[in-house]
């Protein structure tokens, strides 16, 4: 006969639920204590809390990354007997001045080129009447599928407008408005004022049993993140400037936008520069084939300078991450959090890799001790 019993047990003050099943030859017993139930509920509440406050954790992580980049410079300035608080203020003021100068000088041209580009693409005026080959292709397409072509062009113009709106929304989301931006700056300044301030903060929030491991993982990750951030910023800026001035000398339209695109896509290993070159080549081809050829040669020259001069000197010891993993991290970051995800993708992946390496090494050492 099969029988089952469910009863509450109280033994030594430990309340729980015990389920017992009697079978002809076997007996199965499940004992769930009140403490276990409490832990399950507590973990569930913790997951819910993290999910609801994810935006705050994103801002905190951005502040930690910014502080990890600023702190080494403040430590370097301390060697010249400059107080740390003065160093921090000087660095942030210099960054804000540089940002203001760049925005003041380049933003009008950038907005003008963006508006002109969206207008031209939506009307296809940059193709019609400028090149016989493009005019012939356009005439053929219009004669065969005029309705489909016009519908696709309208969709393209609408899509580009949506892209511009999405980019603006993503930028707003990165900082969460002026208040969130101020919060990031304030927290990063606070973490930078104290020498090893990030380590002090991690000690406060880390469980005592895992404090040493967390600090060790962060120490290795911080070093790689700082080197990657600095190297990537210099590399992207140099690539963007070279492409911008090269296209400007070739009289290719939208040279600033294309330079900015090249700088952003420099984050994507291997395929990023190729994708950045495609719009420039198409714009050059829209004017004449000779210009398109010179544009291709320009991007090849920039790529050779990057591969043989810039990358070996800047990125050689930055992160040491496999390019495939970097691409996957960027794609996942963009899928989860848009532009903010792209900014956080590599630092988060560096921390995950270091934590995974620590777990693997710990298991290997335990296995070695047993044998």
C-alpha positions in Angstrom: 0.0 0.0 0.0 1.1 3.5 -0.8 0.8 6.1 1.9 2.0 9.7 2.4 2.1 11.8 5.5 2.6 15.6 5.8 3.1 16.9 9.3 4.7 19.8 11.1 7.6 18.9 13.3 9.0 20.8 16.3 12.3 19.6 17.6 14.6 21.7 19.7 12.8 24.8 18.7 13.3 24.2 15.0 10.0 24.5 13.1 9.7 22.9 9.7 7.8 20.9 7.2 8.4 17.2 6.8 7.0 15.1 4.0 7.2 11.3 4.2 6.1 8.8 1.6 5.9 5.1 2.5 6.2 2.8 -0.5 6.3 -1.1 -0.5 10.1 -1.3 -0.3 11.4 2.3 -0.1 10.9 5.3 2.1 11.5 8.8 0.9 11.7 11.7 3.3 12.0 15.5 2.6 12.8 17.7 5.6 12.6 21.5 5.0 13.5 23.5 8.0 12.1 27.0 8.8 15.6 28.4 8.4 15.8 27.0 4.9 12.4 28.5 4.0 13.5 31.8 5.4 16.7 31.8 3.3 14.8 31.0 0.2 12.4 33.9 0.8 15.3 36.2 1.7 17.1 35.3 -1.6 13.9 36.0 -3.5 13.5 39.4 -1.9 17.1 40.2 -2.6 16.7 39.4 -6.3 13.6 41.5 -6.4 15.3 44.4 -4.7 18.3 44.3 -7.1 15.9 44.2 -10.0 13.9 47.2 -8.8 17.1 49.2 -8.0 19.1 48.2 -11.0 19.4 51.8 -12.2 21.0 52.8 -9.0 23.5 50.0 -9.3 24.3 51.0 -12.9 25.1 54.6 -11.7 27.2 53.2 -8.8 29.1 51.0 -11.2 29.7 54.0 -13.6 30.9 56.0 -10.6 33.3 53.2 -9.6 34.7 52.9 -13.1 35.2 56.7 -13.3 36.9 56.8 -9.9 39.2 53.9 -10.9 40.3 56.0 -13.9 40.7 59.3 -12.0 42.4 57.9 -8.8 45.7 56.9 -10.5 46.1 60.4 -11.9 45.5 61.9 -8.4 48.0 59.5 -6.9 50.5 60.6 -9.6 50.0 64.3 -8.8 50.5 63.5 -5.1 54.2 62.8 -5.9 54.6 66.5 -6.6 53.3 67.3 -3.1 49.9 68.4 -4.4 47.1 67.6 -1.9 44.8 64.9 -3.1 41.7 67.0 -2.9 43.3 69.7 -5.0 44.4 67.0 -7.5 40.9 65.6 -7.8 39.3 69.1 -8.3 42.0 70.0 -10.9 41.4 66.8 -12.9 37.6 67.1 -12.9 37.7 70.8 -13.8 40.2 70.0 -16.6 37.9 67.3 -17.9 34.8 69.6 -17.9 36.7 72.4 -19.6 37.9 70.0 -22.3 34.4 68.6 -22.8 33.0 72.1 -23.0 35.5 73.2 -25.6 34.9 70.1 -27.7 31.1 70.5 -27.6 31.3 74.2 -28.2 33.6 73.9 -31.3 32.2 70.7 -32.8 28.6 70.4 -31.9 27.3 73.0 -34.4 29.0 71.3 -37.3 27.9 67.9 -36.0 24.2 68.9 -35.7 24.3 70.6 -39.2 25.8 67.5 -40.8 23.4 65.2 -39.0 20.4 67.2 -40.1 21.7 67.4 -43.7 22.5 63.7 -43.8 19.0 62.7 -42.6 17.4 65.1 -45.1 19.5 63.8 -48.0 18.9 60.1 -47.2 15.2 60.6 -46.8 14.9 62.3 -50.2 17.7 60.3 -51.9 19.1 63.6 -53.3 22.7 62.5 -52.6 22.3 59.8 -55.3 20.0 61.2 -58.0 21.7 63.5 -60.6 25.2 63.1 -59.2 26.5 60.0 -60.9 25.4 58.3 -64.1 25.8 54.8 -62.7 23.6 55.6 -59.7 21.1 57.4 -61.9 20.9 54.4 -64.2 20.4 52.0 -61.3 17.8 54.3 -59.8 15.9 54.6 -63.2 15.9 50.8 -63.6 14.6 50.2 -60.1 12.0 52.9 -60.4 10.7 51.4 -63.7 10.4 48.0 -62.3 9.5 48.5 -58.7 8.8 52.2 -58.3 6.3 51.7 -55.5 8.5 49.3 -53.6 11.5 51.7 -53.9 9.6 54.7 -52.7 8.1 52.7 -49.8 11.6 51.5 -48.8 13.0 55.0 -49.0 10.2 56.3 -46.8 10.9 53.5 -44.3 14.6 54.3 -44.4 14.0 57.9 -43.6 11.7 57.0 -40.8 14.2 54.5 -39.5 17.0 57.0 -39.5 14.8 59.5 -37.6 14.0 56.8 -35.1 17.7 56.0 -34.8 18.6 59.6 -34.0 15.8 59.6 -31.4 17.0 56.3 -30.0 20.6 57.6 -29.7 19.4 60.7 -27.9 17.3 58.6 -25.5 20.3 56.3 -25.0 22.5 59.2 -24.1 19.9 60.5 -21.6 19.6 57.0 -20.2 23.4 56.7 -19.6 23.3 59.6 -17.1 19.6 59.4 -16.2 19.2 63.1 -16.6 21.3 65.9 -14.9 20.5 64.6 -11.4 21.9 61.1 -12.1 24.9 62.6 -13.8 25.5 64.7 -10.7 25.2 61.6 -8.6 27.8 59.8 -10.6 30.2 62.7 -10.3 29.6 63.1 -6.6 30.1 59.4 -5.8 33.2 59.1 -8.0 34.7 62.2 -6.3 34.0 60.7 -2.9 35.6 57.4 -3.9 38.6 59.2 -5.3 39.2 61.5 -2.4 40.4 58.7 -0.2 43.4 56.8 -1.4 42.2 53.3 -2.2 38.7 54.6 -1.6 37.1 51.9 -3.8 38.8 49.2 -1.8 37.5 50.8 1.4 34.0 50.9 -0.1 34.2 47.2 -1.1 35.3 46.3 2.4 32.2 48.0 3.8 29.7 46.1 1.5 31.5 42.7 1.3 30.8 39.8 3.6 33.8 39.2 5.9 34.3 35.6 4.6 34.7 36.8 1.0 36.3 40.2 1.6 39.9 39.1 0.7 38.8 37.4 -2.5 36.6 40.3 -3.6 39.4 42.8 -3.0 41.9 40.6 -4.9 39.5 40.2 -7.9 38.8 44.0 -7.9 42.6 44.8 -7.7 43.3 42.7 -10.8 40.2 44.0 -12.6 40.8 47.6 -11.8 44.3 47.5 -13.3 43.0 46.0 -16.5 39.9 48.3 -16.7 42.1 51.4 -16.2 44.6 50.4 -18.8 41.8 49.4 -21.3 39.9 52.7 -20.8 42.9 54.9 -21.3 44.2 52.9 -24.3 40.8 52.7 -25.9 40.1 56.4 -25.4 43.4 57.4 -27.1 43.0 54.8 -29.9 39.4 55.8 -30.7 40.2 59.5 -30.6 43.2 59.1 -32.9 41.3 56.9 -35.4 38.3 59.3 -35.5 40.5 62.3 -36.0 42.5 60.6 -38.8 39.4 59.5 -40.6 37.8 63.0 -40.2 40.7 64.9 -41.5 41.4 62.4 -44.3 37.8 62.6 -45.6 37.8 66.3 -45.2 40.8 66.6 -47.4 39.1 64.3 -50.0 36.0 66.6 -49.8 33.8 63.6 -48.8 30.5 64.9 -47.3 29.7 64.3 -43.6 33.4 63.8 -42.7 32.8 64.6 -39.0 29.9 62.1 -38.7 32.0 59.4 -40.4 35.0 60.2 -38.2 32.7 59.9 -35.1 31.3 56.6 -36.4 34.9 55.3 -36.9 35.8 56.3 -33.4 32.7 54.6 -31.9 33.1 51.4 -33.9 36.7 51.1 -32.9 35.3 49.5 -29.8 34.3 46.5 -31.9 37.4 44.4 -32.7 38.1 43.5 -36.4 34.7 44.1 -37.9 34.2 47.6 -36.5 36.6 49.5 -38.8 35.2 47.6 -41.8 31.6 48.6 -40.9 32.7 52.2 -40.4 34.3 52.3 -43.9 31.2 51.2 -45.8 29.1 54.5 -45.6 32.2 56.5 -46.6 32.9 54.4 -49.6 29.2 54.6 -50.7 29.2 58.4 -50.3 32.4 58.6 -52.4 31.0 56.2 -55.0 27.9 58.5 -55.1 30.1 61.3 -56.4 32.6 59.4 -58.6 34.4 56.1 -58.7 37.9 57.7 -58.3 36.8 59.3 -55.0 35.6 56.0 -53.8 38.9 54.4 -54.6 40.8 57.2 -52.6 38.4 56.6 -49.7 39.2 52.9 -49.7 42.9 53.7 -49.7 42.4 56.2 -46.9 40.8 53.6 -44.6 43.4 51.0 -45.6 46.1 53.5 -44.6 44.4 54.2 -41.3 43.9 50.5 -40.6 47.7 49.8 -41.2 48.7 52.6 -38.9 46.3 51.2 -36.3 47.5 47.6 -36.6 51.2 48.2 -36.9 51.7 51.3 -34.7 48.8 52.2 -32.4 47.5 48.8 -31.2 50.9 47.2 -30.4 51.9 50.3 -28.3 48.5 51.0 -26.7 46.5 47.8 -26.4 49.3 45.2 -26.1 48.8 44.8 -22.3 45.5 46.5 -21.8 43.1 43.7 -21.2 44.3 40.5 -22.9 40.6 39.6 -23.8 39.8 37.4 -26.7 38.2 39.5 -29.5 35.3 37.1 -29.9 34.5 37.5 -26.2 34.8 41.3 -26.5 32.3 41.3 -29.4 29.9 39.1 -27.5 30.2 41.3 -24.4 29.4 44.4 -26.5 26.4 42.7 -28.2 25.0 41.5 -24.9 25.6 44.9 -23.3 23.8 46.7 -26.1 20.9 44.2 -26.0 20.4 44.6 -22.2 21.1 48.3 -21.7 21.7 50.0 -25.0 24.5 52.6 -25.1 25.0 52.2 -21.4 25.5 48.5 -21.9 28.2 49.2 -24.5 30.0 51.5 -22.0 29.8 48.9 -19.2 30.3 45.7 -21.3 34.1 45.4 -21.3 34.6 46.4 -17.6 31.9 43.9 -16.5 33.3 41.1 -18.7 36.8 41.8 -17.2 35.4 41.3 -13.7 33.5 38.2 -14.7 36.7 36.7 -16.2 38.8 37.5 -13.2 36.1 36.0 -10.9 35.9 32.9 -13.0 39.6 32.6 -13.1 39.7 32.8 -9.3 37.1 30.1 -8.9 38.9 27.8 -11.3 42.2 28.3 -9.5 40.6 27.7 -6.1 39.1 24.4 -7.3 42.4 23.3 -8.9 44.2 24.0 -5.6 41.7 21.9 -3.6 42.0 19.0 -6.0 45.8 19.2 -5.8 45.6 19.2 -2.0 43.4 16.1 -2.0 45.7 14.2 -4.3 
